Amino acid sequence: MMETNPIPSDTTPTVTCPYCRSTNTEFFSLFGQQLLTEQHYCNNCRTPFEYIKDDVHVIPERIDA
C-alpha cells in the first residue's frame, strides 16, 4: 500500500516537537482532536503530538498586484 501525504511537501511547514524541540518530525494525520490541529510524530523522542494549523499554510494569502 502506498502512502500519500495530503499536504504538498513544498507547503508543509517545519514542525518542532514541543517535548524535545527536534525538527525531525513527520506528518501523521490531517486532523487531531480538533479540526484546527493536525497530528505529527517526533522521530527523536518517539512521541506523537498535535500542531495547531497555521492559516498561512492552509489557505495561501492573496496578493493583489
All heavy atoms as TSV, in Angstrom:
chain	resi	resn	atom	element	x	y	z
A	1	MET	N	N	0.839	-1.182	0.000
A	1	MET	CA	C	0.000	0.000	0.000
A	1	MET	C	C	0.881	1.241	0.000
A	1	MET	O	O	1.789	1.375	0.801
A	1	MET	CB	C	-0.894	-0.026	1.234
A	1	MET	CG	C	-1.891	1.089	1.251
A	1	MET	SD	S	-3.145	0.751	2.487
A	1	MET	CE	C	-2.938	2.195	3.479
A	2	MET	N	N	0.593	2.163	-0.880
A	2	MET	CA	C	1.383	3.380	-0.986
A	2	MET	C	C	0.746	4.499	-0.178
A	2	MET	O	O	-0.449	4.767	-0.306
A	2	MET	CB	C	1.470	3.778	-2.457
A	2	MET	CG	C	2.438	4.876	-2.721
A	2	MET	SD	S	2.740	4.935	-4.485
A	2	MET	CE	C	2.461	6.631	-4.793
A	3	GLU	N	N	1.524	5.140	0.678
A	3	GLU	CA	C	1.010	6.230	1.488
A	3	GLU	C	C	1.163	7.536	0.730
A	3	GLU	O	O	2.152	7.752	0.046
A	3	GLU	CB	C	1.779	6.329	2.811
A	3	GLU	CG	C	1.518	5.179	3.728
A	3	GLU	CD	C	2.215	5.350	5.055
A	3	GLU	OE1	O	2.371	6.487	5.491
A	3	GLU	OE2	O	2.610	4.333	5.626
A	4	THR	N	N	0.173	8.397	0.864
A	4	THR	CA	C	0.248	9.710	0.238
A	4	THR	C	C	0.106	10.775	1.298
A	4	THR	O	O	-0.639	10.618	2.258
A	4	THR	CB	C	-0.854	9.896	-0.825
A	4	THR	OG1	O	-2.133	9.737	-0.202
A	4	THR	CG2	C	-0.707	8.886	-1.953
A	5	ASN	N	N	0.813	11.843	1.125
A	5	ASN	CA	C	0.753	12.967	2.039
A	5	ASN	C	C	-0.242	13.968	1.481
A	5	ASN	O	O	-0.048	14.473	0.385
A	5	ASN	CB	C	2.145	13.602	2.178
A	5	ASN	CG	C	2.197	14.656	3.257
A	5	ASN	OD1	O	1.177	15.085	3.772
A	5	ASN	ND2	N	3.391	15.075	3.598
A	6	PRO	N	N	-1.354	14.276	2.214
A	6	PRO	CA	C	-2.360	15.191	1.683
A	6	PRO	C	C	-1.879	16.632	1.551
A	6	PRO	O	O	-2.496	17.420	0.889
A	6	PRO	CB	C	-3.504	15.094	2.684
A	6	PRO	CG	C	-2.882	14.621	3.929
A	6	PRO	CD	C	-1.702	13.783	3.530
A	7	ILE	N	N	-0.761	16.972	2.184
A	7	ILE	CA	C	-0.221	18.322	2.100
A	7	ILE	C	C	1.017	18.284	1.216
A	7	ILE	O	O	1.929	17.510	1.480
A	7	ILE	CB	C	0.140	18.873	3.495
A	7	ILE	CG1	C	-1.096	18.900	4.393
A	7	ILE	CG2	C	0.736	20.270	3.387
A	7	ILE	CD1	C	-0.820	19.286	5.813
A	8	PRO	N	N	1.077	19.095	0.148
A	8	PRO	CA	C	2.271	19.091	-0.702
A	8	PRO	C	C	3.519	19.438	0.091
A	8	PRO	O	O	3.497	20.281	0.982
A	8	PRO	CB	C	1.979	20.163	-1.746
A	8	PRO	CG	C	0.504	20.369	-1.702
A	8	PRO	CD	C	0.065	20.004	-0.315
A	9	SER	N	N	4.622	18.771	-0.221
A	9	SER	CA	C	5.852	18.948	0.550
A	9	SER	C	C	6.417	20.363	0.481
A	9	SER	O	O	7.066	20.812	1.407
A	9	SER	CB	C	6.907	17.952	0.094
A	9	SER	OG	O	7.222	18.188	-1.265
A	10	ASP	N	N	6.159	21.096	-0.616
A	10	ASP	CA	C	6.704	22.444	-0.717
A	10	ASP	C	C	5.959	23.448	0.147
A	10	ASP	O	O	6.445	24.529	0.414
A	10	ASP	CB	C	6.733	22.907	-2.168
A	10	ASP	CG	C	5.359	22.930	-2.809
A	10	ASP	OD1	O	4.467	22.204	-2.318
A	10	ASP	OD2	O	5.188	23.657	-3.799
A	11	THR	N	N	4.744	23.096	0.635
A	11	THR	CA	C	3.996	23.995	1.507
A	11	THR	C	C	3.930	23.497	2.943
A	11	THR	O	O	3.357	24.143	3.787
A	11	THR	CB	C	2.556	24.197	0.989
A	11	THR	OG1	O	1.896	22.938	0.960
A	11	THR	CG2	C	2.553	24.838	-0.387
A	12	THR	N	N	4.496	22.322	3.229
A	12	THR	CA	C	4.465	21.777	4.580
A	12	THR	C	C	5.447	22.539	5.468
A	12	THR	O	O	6.630	22.622	5.159
A	12	THR	CB	C	4.842	20.277	4.573
A	12	THR	OG1	O	3.959	19.594	3.700
A	12	THR	CG2	C	4.739	19.686	5.958
A	13	PRO	N	N	4.946	23.124	6.566
A	13	PRO	CA	C	5.847	23.860	7.450
A	13	PRO	C	C	6.749	22.918	8.250
A	13	PRO	O	O	6.406	21.758	8.468
A	13	PRO	CB	C	4.892	24.598	8.381
A	13	PRO	CG	C	3.667	23.745	8.408
A	13	PRO	CD	C	3.577	23.127	7.036
A	14	THR	N	N	7.909	23.395	8.670
A	14	THR	CA	C	8.762	22.619	9.560
A	14	THR	C	C	8.143	22.692	10.943
A	14	THR	O	O	7.950	23.768	11.487
A	14	THR	CB	C	10.186	23.192	9.591
A	14	THR	OG1	O	10.702	23.174	8.273
A	14	THR	CG2	C	11.078	22.384	10.501
A	15	VAL	N	N	7.806	21.545	11.492
A	15	VAL	CA	C	7.145	21.481	12.795
A	15	VAL	C	C	8.154	21.033	13.833
A	15	VAL	O	O	8.841	20.034	13.652
A	15	VAL	CB	C	5.944	20.520	12.742
A	15	VAL	CG1	C	5.291	20.409	14.107
A	15	VAL	CG2	C	4.939	20.988	11.707
A	16	THR	N	N	8.241	21.775	14.933
A	16	THR	CA	C	9.159	21.468	16.024
A	16	THR	C	C	8.421	20.692	17.109
A	16	THR	O	O	7.313	21.057	17.496
A	16	THR	CB	C	9.732	22.768	16.619
A	16	THR	OG1	O	10.357	23.504	15.568
A	16	THR	CG2	C	10.729	22.489	17.713
A	17	CYS	N	N	9.039	19.645	17.600
A	17	CYS	CA	C	8.460	18.844	18.675
A	17	CYS	C	C	8.385	19.688	19.956
A	17	CYS	O	O	9.376	20.287	20.359
A	17	CYS	CB	C	9.317	17.599	18.916
A	17	CYS	SG	S	8.776	16.609	20.326
A	18	PRO	N	N	7.227	19.729	20.610
A	18	PRO	CA	C	7.102	20.521	21.837
A	18	PRO	C	C	7.800	19.879	23.041
A	18	PRO	O	O	8.006	20.537	24.051
A	18	PRO	CB	C	5.593	20.582	22.068
A	18	PRO	CG	C	5.061	19.363	21.401
A	18	PRO	CD	C	5.965	19.108	20.221
A	19	TYR	N	N	8.196	18.615	22.929
A	19	TYR	CA	C	8.820	17.905	24.043
A	19	TYR	C	C	10.346	17.988	24.018
A	19	TYR	O	O	10.969	18.273	25.032
A	19	TYR	CB	C	8.367	16.444	24.069
A	19	TYR	CG	C	6.870	16.319	24.179
A	19	TYR	CD1	C	6.099	15.948	23.079
A	19	TYR	CD2	C	6.205	16.612	25.366
A	19	TYR	CE1	C	4.727	15.857	23.170
A	19	TYR	CE2	C	4.834	16.519	25.471
A	19	TYR	CZ	C	4.101	16.145	24.369
A	19	TYR	OH	O	2.736	16.065	24.462
A	20	CYS	N	N	10.945	17.737	22.840
A	20	CYS	CA	C	12.413	17.729	22.780
A	20	CYS	C	C	12.975	18.815	21.855
A	20	CYS	O	O	14.178	18.908	21.679
A	20	CYS	CB	C	12.919	16.348	22.350
A	20	CYS	SG	S	12.555	15.930	20.637
A	21	ARG	N	N	12.113	19.618	21.236
A	21	ARG	CA	C	12.496	20.725	20.348
A	21	ARG	C	C	13.196	20.266	19.066
A	21	ARG	O	O	13.862	21.034	18.406
A	21	ARG	CB	C	13.357	21.759	21.069
A	21	ARG	CG	C	12.675	22.413	22.236
A	21	ARG	CD	C	11.552	23.269	21.744
A	21	ARG	NE	N	10.900	23.951	22.852
A	21	ARG	CZ	C	9.633	24.277	22.835
A	21	ARG	NH1	N	8.888	23.991	21.816
A	21	ARG	NH2	N	9.093	24.892	23.856
A	22	SER	N	N	13.042	19.011	18.695
A	22	SER	CA	C	13.633	18.494	17.464
A	22	SER	C	C	12.765	18.882	16.269
A	22	SER	O	O	11.547	19.008	16.380
A	22	SER	CB	C	13.730	16.969	17.543
A	22	SER	OG	O	14.086	16.435	16.287
A	23	THR	N	N	13.399	19.075	15.114
A	23	THR	CA	C	12.652	19.306	13.880
A	23	THR	C	C	12.584	18.027	13.044
A	23	THR	O	O	12.093	18.045	11.921
A	23	THR	CB	C	13.285	20.434	13.054
A	23	THR	OG1	O	14.653	20.116	12.816
A	23	THR	CG2	C	13.162	21.767	13.762
A	24	ASN	N	N	13.056	16.921	13.614
A	24	ASN	CA	C	12.992	15.625	12.949
A	24	ASN	C	C	11.608	15.018	13.197
A	24	ASN	O	O	11.452	14.028	13.904
A	24	ASN	CB	C	14.106	14.708	13.465
A	24	ASN	CG	C	14.146	13.385	12.738
A	24	ASN	OD1	O	13.527	13.201	11.702
A	24	ASN	ND2	N	14.881	12.444	13.302
A	25	THR	N	N	10.590	15.674	12.626
A	25	THR	CA	C	9.211	15.256	12.821
A	25	THR	C	C	8.590	14.912	11.487
A	25	THR	O	O	9.083	15.330	10.438
A	25	THR	CB	C	8.383	16.367	13.498
A	25	THR	OG1	O	8.393	17.523	12.668
A	25	THR	CG2	C	8.938	16.716	14.873
A	26	GLU	N	N	7.508	14.151	11.529
A	26	GLU	CA	C	6.811	13.828	10.300
A	26	GLU	C	C	5.314	13.967	10.493
A	26	GLU	O	O	4.786	13.783	11.590
A	26	GLU	CB	C	7.175	12.438	9.795
A	26	GLU	CG	C	6.898	11.318	10.758
A	26	GLU	CD	C	7.400	9.992	10.238
A	26	GLU	OE1	O	8.631	9.833	10.129
A	26	GLU	OE2	O	6.561	9.129	9.941
A	27	PHE	N	N	4.659	14.323	9.413
A	27	PHE	CA	C	3.216	14.478	9.394
A	27	PHE	C	C	2.565	13.122	9.605
A	27	PHE	O	O	2.971	12.126	9.013
A	27	PHE	CB	C	2.807	15.079	8.048
A	27	PHE	CG	C	1.331	15.205	7.875
A	27	PHE	CD1	C	0.653	16.252	8.450
A	27	PHE	CD2	C	0.632	14.270	7.132
A	27	PHE	CE1	C	-0.717	16.375	8.291
A	27	PHE	CE2	C	-0.734	14.380	6.969
A	27	PHE	CZ	C	-1.407	15.438	7.550
A	28	PHE	N	N	1.537	13.077	10.466
A	28	PHE	CA	C	0.880	11.808	10.783
A	28	PHE	C	C	-0.578	11.801	10.341
A	28	PHE	O	O	-1.028	10.856	9.713
A	28	PHE	CB	C	1.010	11.563	12.295
A	28	PHE	CG	C	0.432	10.265	12.754
A	28	PHE	CD1	C	1.092	9.076	12.514
A	28	PHE	CD2	C	-0.770	10.217	13.420
A	28	PHE	CE1	C	0.569	7.863	12.924
A	28	PHE	CE2	C	-1.314	9.016	13.840
A	28	PHE	CZ	C	-0.642	7.839	13.588
A	29	SER	N	N	-1.339	12.837	10.652
A	29	SER	CA	C	-2.759	12.874	10.319
A	29	SER	C	C	-3.203	14.321	10.107
A	29	SER	O	O	-2.769	15.217	10.822
A	29	SER	CB	C	-3.576	12.243	11.440
A	29	SER	OG	O	-4.964	12.362	11.180
A	30	LEU	N	N	-4.084	14.538	9.141
A	30	LEU	CA	C	-4.539	15.882	8.813
A	30	LEU	C	C	-5.358	16.510	9.935
A	30	LEU	O	O	-5.339	17.712	10.115
A	30	LEU	CB	C	-5.351	15.852	7.517
A	30	LEU	CG	C	-5.773	17.177	6.914
A	30	LEU	CD1	C	-4.558	18.058	6.652
A	30	LEU	CD2	C	-6.543	16.956	5.638
A	31	PHE	N	N	-6.059	15.692	10.716
A	31	PHE	CA	C	-6.866	16.219	11.811
A	31	PHE	C	C	-6.509	15.543	13.127
A	31	PHE	O	O	-6.332	14.337	13.181
A	31	PHE	CB	C	-8.360	16.025	11.534
A	31	PHE	CG	C	-8.830	16.768	10.325
A	31	PHE	CD1	C	-9.121	16.097	9.154
A	31	PHE	CD2	C	-8.952	18.141	10.345
A	31	PHE	CE1	C	-9.546	16.769	8.033
A	31	PHE	CE2	C	-9.372	18.833	9.231
A	31	PHE	CZ	C	-9.666	18.148	8.069
A	32	GLY	N	N	-6.426	16.359	14.188
A	32	GLY	CA	C	-6.202	15.845	15.535
A	32	GLY	C	C	-7.528	15.791	16.257
A	32	GLY	O	O	-8.570	15.525	15.657
A	33	GLN	N	N	-7.526	16.087	17.563
A	33	GLN	CA	C	-8.761	16.069	18.332
A	33	GLN	C	C	-9.674	17.231	17.955
A	33	GLN	O	O	-10.880	17.159	18.151
A	33	GLN	CB	C	-8.450	16.098	19.819
A	33	GLN	CG	C	-7.802	14.818	20.301
A	33	GLN	CD	C	-7.566	14.828	21.799
A	33	GLN	OE1	O	-7.821	15.816	22.477
A	33	GLN	NE2	N	-7.066	13.732	22.321
A	34	GLN	N	N	-9.107	18.288	17.431
A	34	GLN	CA	C	-9.873	19.444	16.960
A	34	GLN	C	C	-9.620	19.618	15.466
A	34	GLN	O	O	-8.581	19.201	14.955
A	34	GLN	CB	C	-9.447	20.714	17.710
A	34	GLN	CG	C	-9.602	20.637	19.210
A	34	GLN	CD	C	-11.049	20.583	19.633
A	34	GLN	OE1	O	-11.900	21.231	19.044
A	34	GLN	NE2	N	-11.337	19.792	20.658
A	35	LEU	N	N	-10.530	20.257	14.756
A	35	LEU	CA	C	-10.353	20.457	13.319
A	35	LEU	C	C	-9.180	21.368	12.992
A	35	LEU	O	O	-8.612	21.287	11.911
A	35	LEU	CB	C	-11.635	21.033	12.712
A	35	LEU	CG	C	-12.818	20.077	12.653
A	35	LEU	CD1	C	-14.045	20.798	12.104
A	35	LEU	CD2	C	-12.501	18.865	11.816
A	36	LEU	N	N	-8.795	22.233	13.925
A	36	LEU	CA	C	-7.702	23.158	13.638
A	36	LEU	C	C	-6.335	22.606	14.035
A	36	LEU	O	O	-5.334	23.302	13.966
A	36	LEU	CB	C	-7.940	24.522	14.301
A	36	LEU	CG	C	-8.057	24.532	15.837
A	36	LEU	CD1	C	-6.726	24.903	16.440
A	36	LEU	CD2	C	-9.113	25.508	16.239
A	37	THR	N	N	-6.269	21.339	14.424
A	37	THR	CA	C	-4.985	20.718	14.747
A	37	THR	C	C	-4.711	19.552	13.809
A	37	THR	O	O	-5.630	18.974	13.235
A	37	THR	CB	C	-4.943	20.199	16.205
A	37	THR	OG1	O	-5.935	19.187	16.366
A	37	THR	CG2	C	-5.145	21.306	17.197
A	38	GLU	N	N	-3.444	19.259	13.626
A	38	GLU	CA	C	-3.029	18.086	12.874
A	38	GLU	C	C	-2.042	17.309	13.722
A	38	GLU	O	O	-1.419	17.859	14.618
A	38	GLU	CB	C	-2.425	18.473	11.523
A	38	GLU	CG	C	-1.247	19.401	11.615
A	38	GLU	CD	C	-0.814	19.946	10.269
A	38	GLU	OE1	O	-1.638	20.070	9.352
A	38	GLU	OE2	O	0.374	20.264	10.141
A	39	GLN	N	N	-1.912	16.025	13.472
A	39	GLN	CA	C	-1.041	15.180	14.279
A	39	GLN	C	C	0.300	14.968	13.589
A	39	GLN	O	O	0.358	14.776	12.376
A	39	GLN	CB	C	-1.701	13.841	14.549
A	39	GLN	CG	C	-2.931	13.955	15.413
A	39	GLN	CD	C	-3.589	12.614	15.652
A	39	GLN	OE1	O	-3.448	11.688	14.880
A	39	GLN	NE2	N	-4.323	12.520	16.757
A	40	HIS	N	N	1.347	15.033	14.393
A	40	HIS	CA	C	2.711	14.799	13.922
A	40	HIS	C	C	3.377	13.790	14.848
A	40	HIS	O	O	2.905	13.533	15.958
A	40	HIS	CB	C	3.514	16.114	13.923
A	40	HIS	CG	C	3.080	17.043	12.848
A	40	HIS	ND1	N	3.732	17.154	11.651
A	40	HIS	CD2	C	2.045	17.908	12.772
A	40	HIS	CE1	C	3.129	18.044	10.898
A	40	HIS	NE2	N	2.100	18.515	11.565
A	41	TYR	N	N	4.504	13.234	14.398
A	41	TYR	CA	C	5.252	12.260	15.179
A	41	TYR	C	C	6.715	12.681	15.211
A	41	TYR	O	O	7.286	13.021	14.175
A	41	TYR	CB	C	5.126	10.877	14.545
A	41	TYR	CG	C	5.854	9.787	15.284
A	41	TYR	CD1	C	5.312	9.228	16.427
A	41	TYR	CD2	C	7.091	9.343	14.850
A	41	TYR	CE1	C	5.979	8.232	17.117
A	41	TYR	CE2	C	7.765	8.341	15.529
A	41	TYR	CZ	C	7.201	7.796	16.661
A	41	TYR	OH	O	7.864	6.818	17.350
A	42	CYS	N	N	7.314	12.701	16.398
A	42	CYS	CA	C	8.721	13.057	16.552
A	42	CYS	C	C	9.561	11.790	16.440
A	42	CYS	O	O	9.354	10.837	17.183
A	42	CYS	CB	C	8.967	13.735	17.894
A	42	CYS	SG	S	10.707	14.161	18.143
A	43	ASN	N	N	10.503	11.789	15.514
A	43	ASN	CA	C	11.376	10.630	15.327
A	43	ASN	C	C	12.487	10.565	16.375
A	43	ASN	O	O	13.068	9.503	16.572
A	43	ASN	CB	C	11.989	10.651	13.925
A	43	ASN	CG	C	10.936	10.438	12.864
A	43	ASN	OD1	O	10.078	9.576	12.979
A	43	ASN	ND2	N	10.972	11.265	11.838
A	44	ASN	N	N	12.789	11.671	17.048
A	44	ASN	CA	C	13.841	11.669	18.080
A	44	ASN	C	C	13.333	11.097	19.401
A	44	ASN	O	O	13.908	10.165	19.928
A	44	ASN	CB	C	14.395	13.068	18.298
A	44	ASN	CG	C	15.380	13.465	17.228
A	44	ASN	OD1	O	15.637	12.713	16.300
A	44	ASN	ND2	N	15.916	14.661	17.339
A	45	CYS	N	N	12.276	11.690	19.956
A	45	CYS	CA	C	11.770	11.206	21.252
A	45	CYS	C	C	10.610	10.228	21.089
A	45	CYS	O	O	10.055	9.753	22.079
A	45	CYS	CB	C	11.387	12.376	22.154
A	45	CYS	SG	S	9.958	13.328	21.595
A	46	ARG	N	N	10.228	9.944	19.838
A	46	ARG	CA	C	9.180	8.978	19.510
A	46	ARG	C	C	7.855	9.285	20.193
A	46	ARG	O	O	7.207	8.401	20.773
A	46	ARG	CB	C	9.650	7.559	19.843
A	46	ARG	CG	C	10.870	7.174	19.060
A	46	ARG	CD	C	11.340	5.813	19.395
A	46	ARG	NE	N	12.535	5.525	18.593
A	46	ARG	CZ	C	13.364	4.573	18.839
A	46	ARG	NH1	N	13.173	3.777	19.865
A	46	ARG	NH2	N	14.402	4.388	18.068
A	47	THR	N	N	7.471	10.544	20.107
A	47	THR	CA	C	6.250	10.993	20.754
A	47	THR	C	C	5.305	11.604	19.720
A	47	THR	O	O	5.707	12.474	18.960
A	47	THR	CB	C	6.569	12.068	21.816
A	47	THR	OG1	O	7.545	11.548	22.717
A	47	THR	CG2	C	5.330	12.470	22.581
A	48	PRO	N	N	4.053	11.164	19.678
A	48	PRO	CA	C	3.073	11.833	18.826
A	48	PRO	C	C	2.619	13.126	19.515
A	48	PRO	O	O	2.554	13.200	20.740
A	48	PRO	CB	C	1.926	10.825	18.724
A	48	PRO	CG	C	2.060	9.978	19.933
A	48	PRO	CD	C	3.512	9.971	20.313
A	49	PHE	N	N	2.324	14.144	18.721
A	49	PHE	CA	C	1.853	15.408	19.283
A	49	PHE	C	C	0.968	16.112	18.274
A	49	PHE	O	O	0.958	15.776	17.089
A	49	PHE	CB	C	3.029	16.304	19.705
A	49	PHE	CG	C	3.917	16.723	18.566
A	49	PHE	CD1	C	3.706	17.919	17.896
A	49	PHE	CD2	C	4.975	15.927	18.167
A	49	PHE	CE1	C	4.528	18.293	16.849
A	49	PHE	CE2	C	5.806	16.301	17.130
A	49	PHE	CZ	C	5.581	17.488	16.460
A	50	GLU	N	N	0.204	17.085	18.754
A	50	GLU	CA	C	-0.668	17.855	17.881
A	50	GLU	C	C	-0.055	19.220	17.623
A	50	GLU	O	O	0.592	19.807	18.490
A	50	GLU	CB	C	-2.055	18.000	18.497
A	50	GLU	CG	C	-2.812	16.700	18.500
A	50	GLU	CD	C	-4.255	16.852	18.897
A	50	GLU	OE1	O	-4.645	17.925	19.396
A	50	GLU	OE2	O	-5.007	15.877	18.711
A	51	TYR	N	N	-0.272	19.706	16.425
A	51	TYR	CA	C	0.242	21.003	15.979
A	51	TYR	C	C	-0.942	21.825	15.509
A	51	TYR	O	O	-1.794	21.328	14.761
A	51	TYR	CB	C	1.235	20.766	14.835
A	51	TYR	CG	C	1.681	22.008	14.111
A	51	TYR	CD1	C	2.601	22.870	14.679
A	51	TYR	CD2	C	1.189	22.308	12.853
A	51	TYR	CE1	C	3.019	24.000	14.011
A	51	TYR	CE2	C	1.604	23.439	12.180
A	51	TYR	CZ	C	2.515	24.281	12.768
A	51	TYR	OH	O	2.917	25.413	12.106
A	52	ILE	N	N	-1.046	23.073	15.939
A	52	ILE	CA	C	-2.128	23.945	15.505
A	52	ILE	C	C	-1.823	24.428	14.099
A	52	ILE	O	O	-0.753	24.968	13.828
A	52	ILE	CB	C	-2.312	25.136	16.462
A	52	ILE	CG1	C	-2.703	24.620	17.846
A	52	ILE	CG2	C	-3.371	26.100	15.927
A	52	ILE	CD1	C	-2.789	25.692	18.901
A	53	LYS	N	N	-2.763	24.191	13.203
A	53	LYS	CA	C	-2.581	24.578	11.807
A	53	LYS	C	C	-2.433	26.088	11.702
A	53	LYS	O	O	-3.117	26.843	12.376
A	53	LYS	CB	C	-3.777	24.131	10.968
A	53	LYS	CG	C	-3.929	22.644	10.894
A	53	LYS	CD	C	-5.160	22.302	10.104
A	53	LYS	CE	C	-5.430	20.820	10.153
A	53	LYS	NZ	N	-6.683	20.486	9.477
A	54	ASP	N	N	-1.549	26.502	10.817
A	54	ASP	CA	C	-1.307	27.920	10.573
A	54	ASP	C	C	-2.073	28.314	9.322
A	54	ASP	O	O	-1.941	27.678	8.286
A	54	ASP	CB	C	0.197	28.144	10.388
A	54	ASP	CG	C	0.576	29.598	10.319
A	54	ASP	OD1	O	-0.307	30.460	10.424
A	54	ASP	OD2	O	1.774	29.873	10.159
A	55	ASP	N	N	-2.854	29.370	9.410
A	55	ASP	CA	C	-3.663	29.795	8.275
A	55	ASP	C	C	-2.833	30.088	7.034
A	55	ASP	O	O	-3.292	29.908	5.919
A	55	ASP	CB	C	-4.473	31.041	8.625
A	55	ASP	CG	C	-5.604	30.741	9.585
A	55	ASP	OD1	O	-5.997	29.567	9.668
A	55	ASP	OD2	O	-6.089	31.674	10.238
A	56	VAL	N	N	-1.592	30.515	7.211
A	56	VAL	CA	C	-0.738	30.818	6.069
A	56	VAL	C	C	-0.477	29.564	5.251
A	56	VAL	O	O	-0.414	29.605	4.026
A	56	VAL	CB	C	0.608	31.433	6.545
A	56	VAL	CG1	C	1.551	31.610	5.378
A	56	VAL	CG2	C	0.347	32.751	7.229
A	57	HIS	N	N	-0.370	28.411	5.912
A	57	HIS	CA	C	-0.075	27.171	5.209
A	57	HIS	C	C	-1.336	26.460	4.736
A	57	HIS	O	O	-1.299	25.681	3.813
A	57	HIS	CB	C	0.726	26.233	6.101
A	57	HIS	CG	C	2.055	26.803	6.465
A	57	HIS	ND1	N	3.069	26.942	5.550
A	57	HIS	CD2	C	2.531	27.306	7.618
A	57	HIS	CE1	C	4.117	27.499	6.145
A	57	HIS	NE2	N	3.811	27.725	7.391
A	58	VAL	N	N	-2.472	26.733	5.374
A	58	VAL	CA	C	-3.702	26.087	4.990
A	58	VAL	C	C	-4.343	26.798	3.809
A	58	VAL	O	O	-4.719	26.208	2.823
A	58	VAL	CB	C	-4.694	26.020	6.181
A	58	VAL	CG1	C	-6.021	25.434	5.753
A	58	VAL	CG2	C	-4.092	25.206	7.305
A	59	ILE	N	N	-4.442	28.128	3.880
A	59	ILE	CA	C	-5.016	28.934	2.815
A	59	ILE	C	C	-3.977	29.990	2.420
A	59	ILE	O	O	-3.691	30.903	3.206
A	59	ILE	CB	C	-6.310	29.627	3.271
A	59	ILE	CG1	C	-7.321	28.580	3.742
A	59	ILE	CG2	C	-6.878	30.491	2.164
A	59	ILE	CD1	C	-8.540	29.152	4.411
A	60	PRO	N	N	-3.384	29.874	1.232
A	60	PRO	CA	C	-2.385	30.857	0.817
A	60	PRO	C	C	-2.955	32.272	0.806
A	60	PRO	O	O	-4.120	32.475	0.450
A	60	PRO	CB	C	-1.990	30.413	-0.579
A	60	PRO	CG	C	-2.446	29.008	-0.689
A	60	PRO	CD	C	-3.601	28.854	0.246
A	61	GLU	N	N	-2.148	33.211	1.199
A	61	GLU	CA	C	-2.550	34.609	1.246
A	61	GLU	C	C	-2.684	35.157	-0.164
A	61	GLU	O	O	-1.873	34.883	-1.034
A	61	GLU	CB	C	-1.479	35.398	2.003
A	61	GLU	CG	C	-1.993	36.660	2.626
A	61	GLU	CD	C	-0.935	37.308	3.482
A	61	GLU	OE1	O	-0.484	36.652	4.432
A	61	GLU	OE2	O	-0.563	38.435	3.174
A	62	ARG	N	N	-3.716	35.918	-0.398
A	62	ARG	CA	C	-3.926	36.507	-1.721
A	62	ARG	C	C	-3.105	37.772	-1.838
A	62	ARG	O	O	-3.133	38.637	-0.978
A	62	ARG	CB	C	-5.414	36.830	-1.910
A	62	ARG	CG	C	-5.711	37.377	-3.256
A	62	ARG	CD	C	-7.176	37.612	-3.427
A	62	ARG	NE	N	-7.378	38.330	-4.671
A	62	ARG	CZ	C	-8.518	38.797	-5.062
A	62	ARG	NH1	N	-9.586	38.622	-4.320
A	62	ARG	NH2	N	-8.628	39.448	-6.191
A	63	ILE	N	N	-2.381	37.877	-2.935
A	63	ILE	CA	C	-1.553	39.052	-3.174
A	63	ILE	C	C	-2.105	39.797	-4.369
A	63	ILE	O	O	-2.210	39.262	-5.467
A	63	ILE	CB	C	-0.083	38.656	-3.455
A	63	ILE	CG1	C	0.476	37.910	-2.255
A	63	ILE	CG2	C	0.756	39.878	-3.783
A	63	ILE	CD1	C	1.851	37.339	-2.483
A	64	ASP	N	N	-2.552	41.037	-4.140
A	64	ASP	CA	C	-3.074	41.867	-5.234
A	64	ASP	C	C	-1.949	42.675	-5.842
A	64	ASP	O	O	-1.141	43.255	-5.134
A	64	ASP	CB	C	-4.157	42.810	-4.724
A	64	ASP	CG	C	-5.397	42.046	-4.268
A	64	ASP	OD1	O	-5.701	41.004	-4.877
A	64	ASP	OD2	O	-6.042	42.500	-3.310
A	65	ALA	N	N	-1.920	42.737	-7.159
A	65	ALA	CA	C	-0.854	43.487	-7.848
A	65	ALA	C	C	-1.188	44.944	-7.959
A	65	ALA	O	O	-2.253	45.398	-7.948
A	65	ALA	CB	C	-0.623	42.897	-9.230
